[in-house]
Structure formats: structure tokens, C-alpha cells
Amino acid sequence: MTIDKSLKVKRGMNTNRSVLTRVERLKVLQDSGRWDEGDSPLGLPKVRVRKLTMKKKKKKAKEDEDE
């Protein structure tokens, strides 16, 4: 049986994940001060995953030529 193309792992993670692992969540919570080292790792609060978008650079050279 073959694996669907959408399920294959390509060279690294090119897309943003919508879910963090427990270790990643703990690190984010520690950085924000919402979790301390002695606290239970069970029942963690939700952590918002911020998706980064790259803004397209404006082409200044093309605008200068038009003037």
C-alpha cells in the first residue's frame, strides 16, 4: 500500500504546524511566566501558535525607472 502525497515527509518542515509538542508548550509558558519548574505538566493552558508570514519587498528600482 502506498502513502498519499500529502502525508509524505518532505525535506524538513516547510509549513507551519498548528500544534506544539508538550516540551515546546512548556518552553513558551516558562518564557511568559505562566508555568514554573515545580508545576504539574498535566492540564497545561492553551498556547497560541503564531504563524509567521513574510512580507513581500517592494521593488524600488522599478518605481524609480517609471519616474
C-alpha positions as CSV (number, residue, x, y, z in Angstrom):
1,M,0.0,0.0,0.0
2,T,1.4,3.4,-0.9
3,I,1.3,6.6,1.2
4,D,-0.6,9.6,-0.1
5,K,1.5,12.5,-1.3
6,S,0.0,14.8,1.4
7,L,1.2,12.5,4.1
8,K,4.8,12.1,3.0
9,V,7.5,14.0,4.9
10,K,9.5,16.2,2.6
11,R,12.8,17.8,3.2
12,G,12.1,19.4,6.6
13,M,9.1,21.2,7.8
14,N,8.2,23.8,5.1
15,T,4.7,24.5,6.6
16,N,3.7,26.0,9.9
17,R,2.4,23.5,12.4
18,S,-0.8,24.3,14.3
19,V,0.1,22.2,17.3
20,L,3.1,22.4,19.6
21,T,4.6,19.4,21.5
22,R,4.4,19.4,25.3
23,V,8.1,20.4,25.5
24,E,7.5,23.4,23.2
25,R,4.4,24.4,25.1
26,L,6.3,24.3,28.4
27,K,9.1,26.5,27.0
28,V,6.6,29.1,25.7
29,L,4.7,29.1,29.1
30,Q,8.0,29.4,31.0
31,D,9.1,32.4,28.9
32,S,5.8,34.1,29.6
33,G,5.9,33.2,33.3
34,R,2.7,31.1,33.3
35,W,4.4,27.9,34.3
36,D,7.1,27.2,36.9
37,E,9.5,24.2,37.2
38,G,7.6,22.6,40.1
39,D,4.2,22.8,38.5
40,S,2.4,19.7,37.0
41,P,2.9,19.2,33.3
42,L,-0.7,17.9,33.1
43,G,-3.6,20.2,32.2
44,L,-1.5,22.9,30.6
45,P,-3.2,26.0,29.4
46,K,-3.6,26.6,25.7
47,V,-0.8,28.3,23.8
48,R,-1.4,30.3,20.7
49,V,0.7,29.3,17.8
50,R,1.7,32.4,15.8
51,K,2.1,31.8,12.1
52,L,4.9,33.9,10.6
53,T,4.2,35.5,7.2
54,M,6.9,37.0,5.2
55,K,6.1,40.4,3.7
56,K,7.0,40.9,0.1
57,K,9.6,43.5,-0.6
58,K,8.7,46.4,-2.7
59,K,10.7,46.9,-5.9
60,K,12.2,50.4,-5.6
61,A,14.3,50.1,-8.7
62,K,11.2,49.6,-10.9
63,E,9.4,52.6,-9.4
64,D,12.5,54.8,-10.0
65,E,12.6,53.9,-13.7
66,D,8.9,54.8,-14.1
67,E,9.5,58.4,-12.8
